[in-house]
Amino acid sequence: MPITVHEGDTIIASTFVMEEHVFVNCKLKNCRLFYSGGTFEWVNTTFENCTWGFRDAAGNTLRLAMTIGMLKQGQTPPTNLSAITGGTGPVN
């Protein structure tokens, strides 16, 4: 699977499979993002008004977490993932 690297981009109204893209210092606005549970990399990237779709292993994990009460229905990821990643390196 080819990987596309985005650096310093503001991307509006696009659709991505997250395992196929690397985002460094980017801002995604009004995008559709799909994640299946594979390796991904975001560095200092923000997400504004994006919708998420979780498929395959990622979807199964979310359904389990909701079933056992670890996540609430409709809970969304944070808009700035630097708080989680420390702004450096890949998140897997």
C-alpha positions as CSV (number, residue, x, y, z in Angstrom):
1,M,0.0,0.0,0.0
2,P,1.5,3.3,-1.0
3,I,2.0,6.0,1.6
4,T,1.4,9.7,0.9
5,V,3.2,12.2,3.2
6,H,1.5,15.6,3.8
7,E,3.7,18.3,5.5
8,G,2.5,21.7,6.5
9,D,-0.8,21.3,4.5
10,T,-4.3,22.6,5.3
11,I,-6.6,20.0,3.7
12,I,-10.3,20.8,3.3
13,A,-13.2,18.4,2.5
14,S,-11.1,15.4,1.5
15,T,-11.4,11.7,2.3
16,F,-8.5,9.6,3.7
17,V,-7.8,6.0,4.8
18,M,-5.5,6.9,7.7
19,E,-3.1,4.0,7.3
20,E,-2.2,5.3,3.8
21,H,-1.2,8.8,4.9
22,V,1.4,10.5,7.1
23,F,0.4,14.0,8.4
24,V,3.1,16.4,9.7
25,N,2.2,19.9,10.9
26,C,-1.1,19.7,9.1
27,K,-4.7,20.9,9.6
28,L,-7.6,18.8,8.3
29,K,-11.0,20.6,8.1
30,N,-14.3,19.0,7.2
31,C,-12.6,15.7,6.1
32,R,-13.8,12.1,6.2
33,L,-11.3,9.9,7.9
34,F,-11.4,6.1,7.9
35,Y,-9.3,3.9,10.2
36,S,-9.0,0.1,10.2
37,G,-6.5,-0.5,13.0
38,G,-3.2,-0.4,11.2
39,T,-0.1,1.8,11.7
40,F,-0.6,5.5,11.3
41,E,1.5,8.6,11.9
42,W,0.4,12.1,12.9
43,V,2.8,14.8,14.2
44,N,1.4,18.2,15.4
45,T,-1.8,17.7,13.3
46,T,-5.2,19.1,14.1
47,F,-8.7,17.9,13.0
48,E,-11.5,20.4,12.7
49,N,-15.1,19.2,12.1
50,C,-13.9,15.9,10.6
51,T,-16.0,12.7,10.7
52,W,-14.4,9.4,11.6
53,G,-15.3,5.9,10.4
54,F,-13.8,2.9,12.2
55,R,-13.6,-0.3,10.3
56,D,-12.3,-3.9,10.7
57,A,-10.2,-4.3,13.8
58,A,-10.6,-0.6,14.9
59,G,-14.4,-0.9,14.6
60,N,-14.4,-4.1,16.6
61,T,-12.3,-2.6,19.3
62,L,-14.6,0.5,19.6
63,R,-17.7,-1.7,19.8
64,L,-16.1,-3.8,22.6
65,A,-15.0,-0.6,24.5
66,M,-18.6,0.8,24.3
67,T,-20.1,-2.6,25.2
68,I,-18.1,-2.8,28.4
69,G,-18.5,0.9,29.3
70,M,-15.0,2.2,28.5
71,L,-16.3,4.6,25.9
72,K,-19.6,6.4,25.7
73,Q,-21.7,6.2,22.5
74,G,-20.9,9.3,20.3
75,Q,-17.6,10.1,22.1
76,T,-15.2,11.7,19.6
77,P,-11.5,11.8,19.3
78,P,-9.7,15.0,20.5
79,T,-9.2,17.7,17.8
80,N,-5.5,18.1,18.5
81,L,-3.7,14.8,19.0
82,S,-0.4,16.5,20.2
83,A,-1.8,16.2,23.7
84,I,-1.8,12.4,23.3
85,T,1.4,12.0,21.2
86,G,3.5,14.7,22.7
87,G,3.7,16.1,19.2
88,T,6.5,13.7,18.2
89,G,6.9,10.4,16.4
90,P,4.3,7.9,15.2
91,V,1.2,6.9,17.0
92,N,0.5,3.2,16.7
